[in-house]
Amino acid sequence: MTNELGRVDSAICNAFQGGFPVVSRPFEPAAAALSDHGIDVTGAELLNRVQHLDERGVLSRFGALINAQEIGGTATLVATHAPEDSYEEHADLVNAHPEVAHNYEREHPYLNMWFVLSVVDESRVEEVLADIEAETGEPTYNLPKQQEFHVGAKFPVEGPQTQAVDCSDAGPEVEPTDRRSLTADELDLVLEIQGGLPITETPYADVADAIDADTEWVVETIKRFNQEGKVRRVGAIPNHYALGYSENGMTVWDVPDEVIDEVGQAVAEFDFVTHCYERPRHEGVWPYNFFAMTHGRSEEESERRIQQVHDRMTEYWDVEDGDWDTLFSTRILKKTGIRLDERAQANAEPAGD
């Protein structure tokens, strides 16, 4: 699909995967900022093009990307084995649990099913996994995030080499807080925008109307959430498959504990590494403690990028063949996304507080 985008649409995808202005009428200042980078569009044309990109499936959403970890509850990555002769039945049992947000088939001789569990209360993780083990007859291996070095799934497309355009400073001055809980009004806002903003001339006003709030409050709160980390970024969130990033490689590494902090920071510098975490090992089954997710538009590009990660690793320790692996995803078994309804509600302050 990237070959069909054209010069201006490609530039929009490159420029606004984050940093979209949080102001009452955002498309005019966004278009002006894009024009400063040599792409001349009006606000009305930019709005029309973003609508069209969304309709074509080039975007997975437009708006604020909520950081589920900061809103409430917890999520964890889990690996398990599914026998080849009953793989589909195994997947159906796992996917039947509403707490399972994503599930992928991955290339590995034993751990060939990987899913993300999203729950309100951390104690539910063990309960759900115990249920899955009882239903499938197979053990599960919980791999919660111990350190986050980088999360920033951005996917450039061929075309104008437009830099990311950051308009996040536009709009009102806001004061970040250290409050983790949500007020009742903030809960309504999170639930309204979790699937994206309306792609209209006045998206924040439309959200305000939907939750019976003031537009200025919606603008200020989303901007504050962006600064506090409750929102990772605001922009045009691409569908990376539609942009040609079909090769999804989860590289895993047995990094010596004494250098993992340095390694994490170094690998996170690669713009093609979209996720980078420290996770626990499982003795006798899973020796790896470091995960770096890479994406490529071809098998050759993906292999080059994995080699770059490998070369960076060798700067910190003597990497041997048994110290790492790449697990390519071969099939999406479930992808509903992490719905925040229950998690955000559990983190909301009681009415009247």
C-alpha positions in Angstrom: 0.0 0.0 0.0 2.9 2.4 0.6 3.5 2.6 -3.2 -0.1 4.0 -3.5 0.1 6.7 -0.9 1.7 9.5 -2.9 4.0 12.3 -1.8 1.7 14.2 0.5 0.1 11.2 2.3 3.6 9.7 2.8 4.8 12.9 4.4 1.8 13.0 6.7 2.4 9.4 7.9 6.1 10.3 8.5 5.4 13.6 10.2 2.5 12.9 12.6 2.9 9.6 14.2 3.2 11.7 17.3 3.3 15.3 18.3 -0.1 16.3 16.8 -1.3 19.6 18.3 -3.7 19.4 21.3 -5.7 22.6 20.5 -9.4 23.2 19.8 -8.8 23.2 16.0 -5.6 21.2 15.5 -5.5 20.7 11.7 -4.7 24.3 10.9 -1.5 24.5 13.0 -0.5 21.0 12.0 -0.8 22.0 8.3 1.2 25.1 8.9 4.0 23.1 10.6 4.0 20.6 7.8 4.3 23.5 5.3 7.4 24.6 7.2 8.9 21.2 6.1 8.1 21.8 2.4 4.7 20.0 2.2 2.2 22.7 1.4 -1.3 21.7 2.6 -4.2 23.6 4.1 -5.9 22.6 7.3 -8.9 21.4 5.4 -6.8 19.3 3.0 -4.9 17.8 5.9 -8.1 16.8 7.6 -9.5 15.3 4.4 -6.3 13.3 3.9 -6.2 11.9 7.4 -9.9 10.9 7.1 -9.0 9.1 3.8 -6.0 7.4 5.3 -8.1 6.1 8.2 -10.9 4.9 5.8 -8.3 3.0 3.7 -6.9 1.2 6.8 -3.5 2.9 6.6 -4.1 4.1 10.1 -5.1 1.9 13.0 -6.4 5.0 14.8 -6.1 8.8 15.0 -5.7 10.4 18.4 -4.2 9.8 21.8 -2.4 6.5 22.4 -3.2 5.7 26.0 -0.5 4.2 28.2 -2.4 1.4 29.9 0.2 0.9 32.5 -0.3 4.4 33.9 -4.1 4.3 33.8 -4.5 1.3 36.1 -4.3 -2.5 36.3 -1.5 -4.4 34.8 -0.5 -6.3 31.6 2.0 -9.1 31.2 3.4 -11.3 28.4 2.9 -15.0 28.6 4.4 -17.9 26.7 3.0 -21.4 26.4 3.2 -24.6 24.4 0.4 -25.7 22.1 0.7 -29.2 20.6 0.6 -29.2 16.8 -2.2 -31.7 16.6 -4.5 -29.6 18.9 -3.1 -26.1 18.2 -6.4 -24.6 17.1 -8.3 -26.0 20.1 -5.6 -24.7 22.4 -5.8 -21.2 20.8 -9.6 -21.2 21.2 -9.3 -22.0 24.9 -6.8 -19.2 25.5 -8.6 -16.7 23.4 -11.9 -17.4 25.2 -10.6 -15.5 28.2 -11.5 -11.8 27.9 -8.3 -10.9 29.7 -6.3 -12.1 26.7 -5.8 -9.0 24.6 -3.3 -10.2 22.0 -2.2 -13.7 21.0 0.4 -14.7 18.4 1.7 -17.9 17.0 5.5 -17.7 17.0 8.3 -19.8 15.6 9.9 -21.7 18.5 10.3 -25.5 19.0 8.5 -25.4 22.3 7.0 -22.0 23.2 5.0 -21.5 20.1 2.1 -19.4 21.5 2.5 -15.9 23.0 -0.2 -13.8 24.5 -0.7 -10.6 26.4 -2.9 -10.7 29.6 -4.5 -7.5 30.7 -6.2 -7.4 34.2 -7.5 -4.9 36.7 -5.9 -6.5 39.7 -2.4 -8.0 39.5 -3.5 -11.0 41.6 -5.8 -12.0 38.7 -2.8 -12.9 36.6 -2.1 -16.1 38.5 -5.8 -16.9 38.6 -6.3 -16.6 34.8 -3.1 -18.5 34.1 -4.1 -21.3 36.5 -7.4 -21.6 34.6 -5.7 -21.7 31.2 -3.3 -24.4 32.5 -6.2 -26.5 33.8 -8.1 -26.1 30.5 -5.2 -26.8 28.2 -3.1 -29.2 30.2 0.0 -27.1 29.4 2.2 -24.9 31.7 2.4 -21.2 31.1 5.4 -19.0 31.6 4.7 -15.5 32.9 7.2 -12.8 31.6 6.2 -9.5 33.2 8.1 -6.4 32.2 10.9 -5.7 34.8 12.4 -2.7 33.0 11.1 -0.7 30.0 13.9 0.8 27.9 11.8 1.9 25.0 8.3 1.8 23.6 7.8 3.8 20.4 6.2 1.9 17.6 6.7 4.3 14.7 7.0 3.2 11.1 8.4 5.5 8.4 7.2 5.1 4.8 9.0 5.7 1.5 8.6 9.2 0.2 9.5 12.7 1.4 12.0 12.4 4.2 9.9 14.6 6.4 11.1 14.6 9.9 8.7 14.0 12.8 6.8 17.3 13.3 6.4 18.0 17.0 3.5 20.3 17.8 3.0 19.1 21.3 3.9 22.4 22.8 1.0 24.1 21.1 -2.0 25.1 23.2 -2.4 26.0 26.9 0.2 25.7 29.6 -0.5 22.7 31.9 1.0 21.6 35.2 1.7 17.8 35.4 0.7 16.0 38.6 2.0 12.9 40.3 -1.6 11.6 40.9 -2.0 8.0 39.6 -5.8 7.7 40.2 -8.4 9.1 37.9 -11.3 11.5 38.8 -14.7 10.5 37.6 -14.5 13.1 34.8 -11.0 11.8 33.7 -12.4 8.3 33.6 -15.1 9.4 31.2 -12.5 11.0 29.1 -10.2 8.0 28.9 -13.1 5.7 28.0 -14.2 8.1 25.3 -10.8 8.5 23.6 -9.3 5.0 24.1 -10.3 4.0 20.6 -9.2 7.3 19.0 -10.4 10.8 18.4 -13.1 11.8 15.9 -11.4 12.9 12.7 -13.2 16.2 12.4 -12.2 19.8 12.3 -12.9 20.0 16.1 -12.1 16.6 17.5 -11.6 17.7 21.1 -14.9 19.7 21.1 -16.7 16.5 19.8 -15.2 14.5 22.6 -16.3 17.2 25.1 -19.9 17.0 23.7 -19.9 13.2 24.0 -19.0 13.3 27.7 -20.8 16.6 28.6 -17.6 18.4 29.4 -16.0 21.7 28.5 -13.8 21.7 25.4 -11.0 23.7 27.2 -10.9 21.1 30.0 -10.7 18.2 27.5 -7.8 20.0 25.7 -5.9 20.7 28.9 -6.5 17.2 30.4 -5.3 15.4 27.2 -2.2 17.6 27.1 -1.5 17.1 30.8 -1.9 13.3 30.3 0.6 13.5 27.5 3.1 15.2 29.8 2.4 12.8 32.7 2.8 9.7 30.6 -0.8 8.6 30.8 -0.8 9.3 27.0 2.2 8.1 25.1 1.6 10.3 22.1 -1.1 12.0 20.1 -1.1 11.6 16.3 -1.8 9.3 13.4 -1.1 5.8 14.6 -0.3 3.7 11.6 -1.3 0.2 10.7 2.2 -1.2 10.2 0.9 -4.1 8.2 -0.7 -1.7 5.7 2.6 0.2 5.5 4.4 -3.0 4.5 6.0 -3.9 7.8 5.0 -7.6 7.5 8.1 -9.0 9.2 7.7 -9.0 13.0 10.8 -10.3 14.7 10.9 -10.7 18.5 14.7 -11.0 19.3 15.5 -12.4 22.7 18.8 -12.3 24.5 20.5 -13.8 27.5 22.3 -10.6 28.6 24.6 -10.7 31.6 22.8 -9.0 34.5 25.7 -6.7 35.1 25.4 -5.0 31.7 21.7 -5.1 31.0 21.1 -1.5 31.9 23.8 -0.3 29.4 22.6 -2.8 26.8 19.0 -1.7 27.1 19.8 2.0 26.7 22.1 1.2 23.7 19.6 -1.0 21.8 16.7 1.5 22.5 18.6 4.0 20.4 17.7 2.1 17.2 14.7 3.8 15.6 13.6 0.4 14.2 13.4 -1.2 17.6 9.8 -0.6 18.6 9.8 -2.2 22.0 12.7 -3.0 24.4 12.3 -4.6 27.8 13.9 -6.7 30.5 11.9 -9.7 31.5 12.5 -12.7 33.8 14.2 -16.0 32.8 12.6 -19.4 33.5 15.2 -21.9 34.4 15.4 -24.9 32.2 12.9 -23.5 29.7 13.6 -19.9 28.9 17.1 -18.5 29.3 16.5 -15.0 27.9 16.0 -11.9 29.9 16.1 -9.2 27.2 13.5 -8.6 24.5 13.9 -6.2 21.5 11.1 -6.1 18.9 12.0 -5.3 15.4 9.9 -4.8 12.2 10.9 -4.9 8.6 9.3 -4.6 5.2 11.0 -7.7 3.9 12.8 -10.7 5.3 16.1 -9.2 4.1 15.5 -5.9 5.8 14.4 -7.6 9.0 17.6 -9.8 9.0 19.7 -6.7 8.5 18.1 -5.0 11.5 18.5 -8.0 13.7 22.2 -8.1 12.7 22.5 -4.5 13.8 21.1 -5.3 17.2 23.5 -8.3 17.4 26.5 -6.1 16.5 25.5 -3.6 19.2 25.2 -6.4 21.7 28.8 -7.5 21.0 30.0 -4.1 22.2 29.0 -5.1 25.7 29.7 -8.8 26.0 30.9 -11.8 24.1 27.7 -13.0 22.4 27.6 -16.7 21.5 25.1 -18.5 19.3 23.2 -19.9 22.2 22.8 -16.5 23.8 20.0 -15.3 21.5 17.2 -16.2 19.2 14.6 -14.6 17.0 10.9 -15.6 17.2 9.0 -14.5 14.1 5.3 -14.3 14.3 3.6 -16.5 11.8 0.0 -15.8 12.7 -2.2 -13.4 14.7 -4.5 -15.6 16.8 -6.3 -12.7 18.6 -5.9 -8.9 18.6 -8.6 -7.0 20.4 -6.2 -4.5 21.9 -6.0 -3.7 25.6 -9.4 -2.3 26.5 -9.2 0.1 29.4 -12.8 0.1 30.7 -12.4 -2.1 33.8 -8.8 -1.1 34.5 -9.5 2.6 34.4 -12.7 2.2 36.4 -10.8 0.3 39.1 -8.3 3.2 39.3 -11.0 5.9 39.5 -11.5 7.9 42.6 -14.9 7.3 44.4 -17.5 9.8 43.4 -17.5 12.9 45.6 -13.8 12.7 46.5 
